[in-house]
Amino acid sequence: MPQTVTSDVRNSTGRLVVVVLSVLLQLGWIVLMFVRLSEYSVFINLLMTFASAVLVLRIYGKHQLAAFKLPWIILILTLPLLGVCLYMLFGTGVALTPMRKRFARLDPQLMQHLPQAEGVLEALDGQSGLQANESRYIQRYSGYPVYHDTTVRFYAEAVDGFEAQLQELAQATSFIFMEYHAIEEAESFRRLKEVLADRAAHGVEVRVLYDDIGSVGFIDPGFIKRMEAVGVQCRVFNPVKPVLNLFMNNRDHRKITVIDGRVGFTGGYNLADEYFNITHPYGYWKDTGIWLEGGAVRSLTVQFLEMWNVMKETDTDFLRYLPEAEVPSGVRGYVQPYADSPLDDEPVGENVYLNLIKTAKRRLWVATPYLIISDEMTRELCLAAQRGVDVRVITPGIPDKKLIYRITRSYYAGLVRRGVRVFEYTPGFLHEKQMLADEDSAVVGTINLDFRSLYHHFENGVLMHGCDCLRDIAEDFEQTMSVSREVTEQYATGRSAVLRISQCIWRLVAPLL
């Protein structure tokens, strides 16, 4: 077992604590003012009661998942004053308007450089109309085209993907773009930093973007200065501040590396030691990734440029980072990288999964670290099993978050009673996010099967049809299940009343977490 190596760099946990306390104080002050005002005037109290009733009807009539509406309705009916205050602050989404405008101004400039190549969808339609329709949906509602000129390699272990990245990064000649939810300035990143510094010294433009919340436990604000000192441009996405800011709930959960617009990497792993089993906080860490070469890398580049410039618009010539890709030899299959944003009303990440579930004929295998899903997805998984599809779900055997683990397990009973098989990865924590439908289609990316990934985070994934790597993905599923414990029968039996009540409470608030 590798020796545990700890980072000697301070993290920003203290800063996060200060921010959380500051925001809670501001929120408490707002609620207190409404409470005092209500006590002062009977008329205001009656007005608030009437407003709460009207608001409940308004929420009920919204075109939104019931899982999001129900917690608010219960809170407002139970505690009208507090519920109305909290809903106006967090439930309307009005406060996100400025950030929506920034994306709306930037995205048309970028997406015009991602036209759908002629004949590709038609060729896919000739092989499978269902798969072509899935790709049409992604192209129409997220703007990312499907490619027929890209090779894919699948890495069943994060460390293998990381080693491949280091080799490709060392060959960069023009630019390097890296966007990650979490970066830990420890052993693995020090190796990466040496390569980035070397490339920067040779005139390569190197950019690193990371999420503030995702990295807050690993690095301090001085990280940016240390990276700039070796020639690496660095930005932090959505920095946490001690003010009431609703956008702080929407994090950048993407994992992207682009090298010269020629090669791209993505998958489930971040740039931290635990992902490569240098440290073992939750047993053996299981994660996967993919390597792209060809036209589809263009989409990953656009995804990075979007997040880089939305924080501060500095690029004016996007085409310099979007070279025409050389088509590798022996290309088979169709590849479609895509992104999902929490700032629109289209849950692309969830709908891609739902479409795969609906079109599966023989098998539907899922790996996810968290299983906190909507009634719609639960129903589709169960319907697939009931129509004879081999539906299997793999989750961790050792949790990284015990509360989320309890909520995940609360979904097992409803699934297994309708034919879904559930496995827990016994060696440790399963962090990969992937879905395999039959032998034809798969998704690998950053999107967990939970409300945070599906509705609150910026995410990315890659849909593949007919690629050679699908065999490797199937083998990874089989190998993972061989070291997992099937818990299907265990959860097919009844649960105690106390357990059912506690699970219902946690599942009620899960969509808002």
C-alpha positions in Angstrom: 0.0 0.0 0.0 1.4 3.5 -0.9 2.7 5.5 2.0 0.4 8.4 3.0 1.7 11.7 1.9 0.3 14.9 3.4 0.4 18.4 1.9 2.5 21.1 3.6 0.4 23.8 2.0 -2.3 25.5 4.2 -5.9 25.2 3.1 -8.7 27.8 3.2 -11.1 26.0 5.6 -10.9 28.9 8.1 -11.9 31.3 5.4 -14.9 29.1 4.5 -16.0 29.0 8.2 -15.9 32.9 8.3 -17.9 33.1 5.1 -20.6 30.6 6.3 -21.0 32.4 9.7 -21.2 35.8 7.9 -23.9 34.6 5.5 -25.9 32.9 8.4 -25.7 36.2 10.4 -27.1 38.1 7.4 -29.8 35.6 6.8 -30.8 35.5 10.4 -31.0 39.3 10.5 -33.3 39.4 7.5 -35.6 36.8 9.0 -35.6 38.5 12.4 -36.7 41.8 10.9 -39.7 40.1 9.3 -40.6 38.4 12.5 -40.4 41.6 14.5 -42.4 43.5 11.9 -45.0 40.8 11.9 -45.3 40.9 15.7 -45.7 44.7 15.6 -48.7 44.7 13.3 -51.6 42.4 13.1 -52.3 43.6 9.6 -48.8 42.7 8.4 -49.2 39.3 10.0 -52.5 38.7 8.1 -50.9 39.9 5.0 -48.0 37.5 5.4 -50.5 34.6 5.9 -52.4 35.5 2.8 -49.1 35.9 0.8 -48.0 32.4 2.0 -51.2 30.9 0.7 -50.8 32.6 -2.7 -47.1 31.6 -2.8 -47.9 28.0 -2.2 -50.4 28.0 -5.1 -47.8 29.7 -7.2 -45.2 27.1 -6.4 -47.6 24.2 -7.0 -48.3 25.5 -10.5 -44.7 25.9 -11.5 -43.3 23.7 -14.3 -40.8 22.1 -12.0 -40.0 18.7 -10.4 -42.3 17.8 -7.5 -39.2 17.1 -5.5 -38.2 20.8 -5.6 -41.8 22.1 -4.9 -42.8 19.9 -2.0 -40.2 21.0 0.6 -41.0 24.6 0.0 -44.8 24.0 0.2 -44.4 22.1 3.5 -42.1 24.7 5.0 -44.3 27.6 4.0 -47.5 26.0 5.3 -45.8 24.9 8.6 -43.9 28.2 9.2 -45.4 30.8 6.9 -43.2 33.7 7.9 -39.9 31.9 7.8 -40.9 29.9 4.8 -41.8 33.0 2.7 -38.6 34.7 3.7 -36.4 31.8 2.8 -38.2 31.1 -0.5 -37.9 34.7 -1.6 -34.2 34.6 -0.9 -33.4 31.1 -2.2 -36.3 29.7 -4.2 -37.1 32.2 -6.9 -33.7 32.3 -8.7 -34.1 36.0 -9.4 -30.8 36.7 -7.7 -29.1 34.6 -10.4 -30.1 37.0 -13.2 -26.8 38.9 -13.4 -24.8 35.7 -13.8 -27.4 34.4 -16.4 -26.8 37.5 -18.4 -23.1 37.1 -18.4 -23.4 33.5 -19.8 -26.1 34.7 -22.3 -23.7 37.4 -23.6 -20.7 35.1 -23.8 -22.2 31.8 -25.1 -23.3 33.0 -28.6 -19.8 34.1 -29.3 -18.4 30.7 -28.4 -21.1 28.4 -29.7 -21.0 29.8 -33.3 -17.7 28.0 -33.5 -19.3 24.6 -32.9 -21.4 23.9 -36.0 -22.7 20.5 -36.6 -20.8 18.9 -39.4 -22.9 17.9 -42.4 -23.8 14.3 -42.8 -22.8 13.1 -39.3 -26.3 13.0 -37.8 -27.7 11.5 -41.0 -25.1 8.8 -40.9 -25.8 8.0 -37.2 -29.5 8.0 -38.0 -28.9 5.3 -40.6 -27.4 3.1 -37.9 -29.7 3.9 -35.1 -32.6 6.4 -35.1 -32.8 6.3 -31.3 -29.1 7.2 -30.8 -29.4 9.9 -33.4 -32.3 11.4 -31.6 -30.3 11.5 -28.4 -27.5 13.3 -30.1 -30.0 15.7 -31.7 -31.4 16.5 -28.3 -27.9 17.4 -27.0 -27.1 19.5 -30.0 -30.3 21.4 -29.8 -30.4 22.1 -26.1 -26.8 22.4 -25.1 -25.3 23.4 -28.4 -22.6 20.7 -28.6 -22.4 18.7 -31.9 -21.7 15.0 -32.4 -18.4 14.0 -34.1 -17.4 11.1 -36.3 -13.7 12.0 -36.4 -12.5 11.3 -32.8 -10.8 8.4 -31.1 -11.5 7.6 -27.5 -9.4 5.8 -24.9 -11.0 4.7 -21.6 -9.0 4.5 -18.3 -10.4 2.2 -15.7 -8.2 3.8 -13.1 -7.7 7.5 -12.5 -3.9 7.1 -12.0 -3.6 5.7 -15.5 -5.5 8.7 -17.0 -3.3 11.0 -14.9 -0.1 9.4 -16.2 -1.3 9.7 -19.8 -2.1 13.4 -19.1 1.4 14.0 -17.8 2.9 12.5 -21.0 0.7 14.5 -23.3 1.2 17.7 -21.3 4.9 17.4 -21.7 4.5 17.5 -25.5 2.3 20.7 -25.5 3.6 23.4 -27.9 0.8 26.0 -28.0 -1.6 26.0 -25.0 -2.8 24.0 -22.0 -6.2 24.5 -20.5 -7.1 22.7 -17.2 -10.4 23.1 -15.3 -11.1 21.1 -12.2 -13.5 21.1 -9.3 -10.7 20.3 -6.7 -7.0 20.8 -6.7 -4.8 19.7 -3.9 -1.3 21.1 -3.7 0.3 17.8 -2.7 2.3 15.0 -4.3 0.4 14.4 -7.5 -0.1 18.1 -8.2 3.6 18.8 -7.6 4.4 16.4 -10.5 1.9 18.2 -12.6 3.2 21.6 -11.6 6.7 20.7 -12.8 5.4 19.8 -16.2 3.3 23.0 -16.5 6.2 25.2 -15.4 8.4 23.6 -17.9 5.9 24.1 -20.7 5.3 27.7 -19.7 9.1 28.3 -19.7 9.1 27.1 -23.3 6.4 29.6 -24.4 3.3 27.5 -24.0 0.3 29.4 -22.7 -0.9 27.5 -19.6 -4.2 28.2 -17.8 -5.6 26.6 -14.7 -9.2 27.2 -13.5 -10.5 25.7 -10.2 -13.6 25.9 -8.1 -13.2 27.7 -4.8 -15.5 25.4 -2.7 -14.1 22.3 -4.3 -10.5 23.3 -3.5 -11.1 25.1 -0.2 -10.0 22.2 1.9 -6.8 21.7 -0.1 -5.2 25.1 -1.0 -5.1 28.7 0.2 -5.4 31.9 -1.8 -1.7 32.1 -2.2 -1.9 29.2 -4.7 -2.6 31.6 -7.5 0.5 33.7 -6.8 2.6 30.5 -6.6 1.3 29.3 -10.0 1.8 32.7 -11.6 5.4 32.7 -10.4 6.1 29.7 -12.6 4.3 31.2 -15.6 0.8 29.6 -15.2 -2.3 31.8 -15.4 -4.7 30.9 -12.7 -8.3 31.8 -11.9 -10.8 30.7 -9.3 -14.4 30.1 -10.3 -17.1 31.7 -8.1 -15.0 32.6 -5.1 -16.8 32.4 -1.8 -17.3 35.8 -0.1 -18.8 36.9 3.2 -22.0 38.2 1.6 -25.4 36.6 0.9 -24.8 35.4 -2.6 -27.1 32.7 -4.1 -24.7 32.0 -6.9 -22.3 30.5 -4.4 -24.5 27.4 -4.4 -23.7 26.8 -8.1 -20.3 25.2 -8.3 -18.0 24.3 -11.2 -17.9 20.4 -11.0 -16.3 19.9 -14.4 -12.9 18.1 -15.0 -11.3 19.1 -18.3 -7.8 19.1 -19.7 -7.1 20.4 -23.3 -3.7 20.3 -24.9 -3.1 22.4 -28.1 -6.7 21.7 -29.1 -5.4 18.3 -30.2 -6.0 16.1 -27.2 -8.5 16.3 -24.3 -9.1 14.5 -21.1 -12.1 14.3 -18.8 -13.8 11.9 -16.4 -14.5 11.7 -12.7 -11.2 12.5 -11.0 -9.9 15.7 -9.6 -6.2 16.7 -9.1 -5.9 15.5 -5.5 -3.9 12.6 -4.0 -6.8 10.6 -2.8 -8.1 10.2 -6.4 -4.8 8.4 -7.3 -4.7 6.3 -4.1 -1.6 8.1 -2.8 -3.7 8.7 0.3 -6.6 6.5 1.5 -9.2 8.4 3.5 -12.0 6.1 2.3 -10.3 2.9 1.4 -9.4 2.3 -2.3 -10.6 5.1 -4.5 -12.2 3.9 -7.8 -12.4 6.5 -10.6 -12.3 6.5 -14.4 -11.5 8.9 -17.2 -11.3 9.2 -21.0 -8.8 10.5 -23.5 -10.1 12.2 -26.8 -8.2 13.0 -29.9 -9.8 14.6 -32.9 -12.6 17.0 -33.6 -14.5 16.5 -30.3 -11.7 18.2 -28.4 -13.0 21.4 -29.8 -16.1 21.1 -27.6 -14.0 20.6 -24.5 -12.0 23.7 -25.4 -15.2 25.8 -25.7 -16.4 24.5 -22.4 -13.2 25.7 -20.8 -13.2 29.1 -22.5 -16.8 29.6 -21.4 -16.0 29.2 -17.7 -12.7 31.1 -17.9 -14.2 34.2 -19.6 -17.4 34.3 -17.6 -15.4 35.1 -14.5 -13.5 37.8 -16.4 -13.8 38.4 -20.2 -10.3 38.6 -21.6 -10.4 36.5 -24.8 -11.4 38.2 -28.1 -10.0 35.7 -30.6 -11.5 32.3 -29.7 -10.5 30.8 -33.1 -6.8 30.8 -32.2 -7.6 28.0 -29.6 -9.9 26.1 -32.0 -7.6 24.7 -34.7 -8.9 22.3 -37.3 -8.3 18.8 -35.9 -6.4 16.1 -37.8 -8.6 13.0 -38.1 -6.8 10.0 -36.5 -6.7 6.8 -38.4 -9.0 4.0 -37.7 -11.8 6.1 -36.2 -15.0 4.2 -35.3 -18.1 5.4 -33.6 -19.6 8.8 -32.7 -18.5 11.0 -29.8 -20.4 14.0 -28.3 -18.9 16.0 -25.4 -21.5 18.2 -23.8 -22.0 20.5 -20.9 -24.8 21.2 -18.5 -25.5 24.5 -16.7 -27.7 25.1 -13.6 -28.7 28.6 -14.9 -31.1 27.4 -17.6 -34.3 25.5 -17.4 -33.0 22.4 -19.3 -31.6 19.6 -17.2 -29.4 18.2 -20.0 -27.4 16.0 -17.7 -30.4 14.2 -16.3 -32.2 14.0 -19.7 -29.2 12.3 -21.3 -29.3 9.7 -18.6 -33.1 9.3 -18.9 -32.9 8.9 -22.7 -30.3 6.1 -22.3 -32.4 4.4 -19.7 -35.5 4.6 -22.0 -33.7 3.2 -25.0 -31.8 0.3 -23.4 -32.9 -3.1 -24.7 -30.7 -5.6 -22.9 -28.7 -4.0 -20.2 -28.3 -0.7 -18.3 -25.4 -0.5 -15.9 -24.8 2.5 -13.8 -21.9 3.6 -11.5 -22.4 6.6 -9.3 -21.0 7.8 -5.9 -24.3 9.2 -4.9 -27.8 8.0 -5.7 -30.3 10.8 -4.9 -32.7 10.9 -7.8 -36.0 12.2 -8.9 -39.2 10.2 -9.0 -39.0 10.4 -12.8 -35.6 8.7 -12.9 -36.6 6.2 -10.3 -39.6 5.3 -12.4 -37.6 4.9 -15.6 -35.0 2.7 -13.9 -37.8 0.5 -12.6 -39.7 0.4 -15.9 -36.5 -0.7 -17.7 -36.0 -3.6 -15.2 -39.7 -4.5 -15.5 -39.5 -4.7 -19.3 -36.6 -7.2 -19.0 -33.5 -5.0 -19.1 -30.6 -6.0 -16.9 -30.5 -2.9 -14.7 -27.6 -2.7 -12.2 -26.5 0.2 -10.0 -23.1 0.3 -8.3 -22.5 2.7 -5.4 -19.7 3.0 -2.8 -19.1 0.5 0.0 -17.3 3.1 2.1 -18.9 6.6 2.1 -17.1 9.9 2.0 -20.2 11.7 3.4 -22.2 9.6 5.9 -25.4 11.6 5.6 -25.4 11.4 1.8 -24.7 7.7 2.1 -27.8 7.2 4.2 -29.9 9.1 1.7 -28.4 7.0 -1.1 -29.3 3.8 0.6 -32.9 5.0 1.2 -33.5 4.6 -2.6 -32.5 1.0 -2.7 -35.7 -0.6 -1.5 -37.9 1.1 -4.1 -35.6 0.1 -6.9 -34.9 -3.6 -6.0 -38.5 -4.4 -5.4 -39.1 -3.7 -9.1 -36.1 -5.7 -10.4 -33.1 -3.3 -10.2 -30.0 -5.0 -8.9 -27.8 -2.9 -6.5 -24.1 -3.4 -5.7 -21.8 -1.7 -3.2 -18.1 -1.4 -4.0 -16.5 -3.1 -1.0 -12.8 -2.0 -1.5 -13.6 1.6 -0.8 -15.2 4.7 -2.4 -16.5 4.5 -5.9 -16.3 8.0 -7.5 -16.8 7.1 -11.2 -19.8 8.5 -13.0 -20.8 6.4 -16.0 -23.7 4.6 -17.6 -23.6 1.8 -20.2 -26.6 1.0 -22.3 -26.4 -2.4 -24.2 -23.2 -2.7 -26.2 -23.9 0.5 -28.1 -23.8 3.6 -26.0 -22.2 5.0 -22.9 -21.7 8.2 -20.9 -18.6 9.0 -18.9 -18.1 12.3 -17.2 -18.5 14.3 -14.0 -22.3 14.0 -13.5 -23.4 12.2 -10.4 -26.9 10.8 -10.0 -27.9 13.3 -7.4 -29.7 16.6 -7.3 -26.5 18.7 -6.9 -25.0 17.4 -10.1 -28.2 17.2 -12.1 -29.6 20.6 -11.1 -27.1 22.8 -9.2 -23.6 22.3 -10.6 -21.8 23.1 -13.9 -21.0 19.7 -15.3 -19.7 17.9 -18.4 -20.0 14.5 -19.9 -19.2 12.6 -23.1 -21.8 10.5 -24.9 -20.4 7.7 -27.1 -22.1 5.5 -29.7 -20.4 2.5 -31.3 -16.8 3.3 -30.1 -14.3 0.6 -29.5 -13.8 1.8 -26.0 -17.3 0.6 -25.0 -15.9 -2.9 -24.6 -13.4 -1.5 -22.1 -16.2 0.3 -20.2 -18.2 -3.0 -20.1 -15.1 -4.8 -18.8 -14.6 -2.1 -16.1 -18.2 -2.6 -14.9 -17.8 -6.4 -14.8 -14.5 -6.1 -12.8 -16.0 -3.5 -10.4 -19.1 -5.7 -9.8 -16.8 -8.7 -9.2 -15.3 -7.0 -6.1 -18.7 -5.5 -5.0 -21.3 -6.9 -2.6 -24.8 -7.3 -4.1 -27.3 -5.9 -1.6 -30.4 -6.5 -3.7 -32.0 -9.1 -1.4 -31.0 -7.3 1.8 -33.1 -4.2 0.7 -36.0 -6.2 -0.8 -37.3 -6.8 2.7 -39.1 -4.4 4.9 -37.5 -1.6 7.0 -38.4 -0.5 10.5 -40.8 2.4 10.9 -38.2 4.6 12.5 -35.8 4.0 9.6 -38.5 4.8 7.0 -39.5 8.0 8.8 -35.9 9.2 9.0 -35.2 8.4 5.4 -38.3 10.2 4.3 -37.2 13.3 6.1 -33.7 13.3 4.5 -35.1 12.6 1.1 -37.6 15.5 1.5 -34.8 18.0 1.9 -32.3 16.3 -0.4 -33.3 18.3 -3.5 -32.5 21.6 -1.7 -29.1 20.5 -0.3 
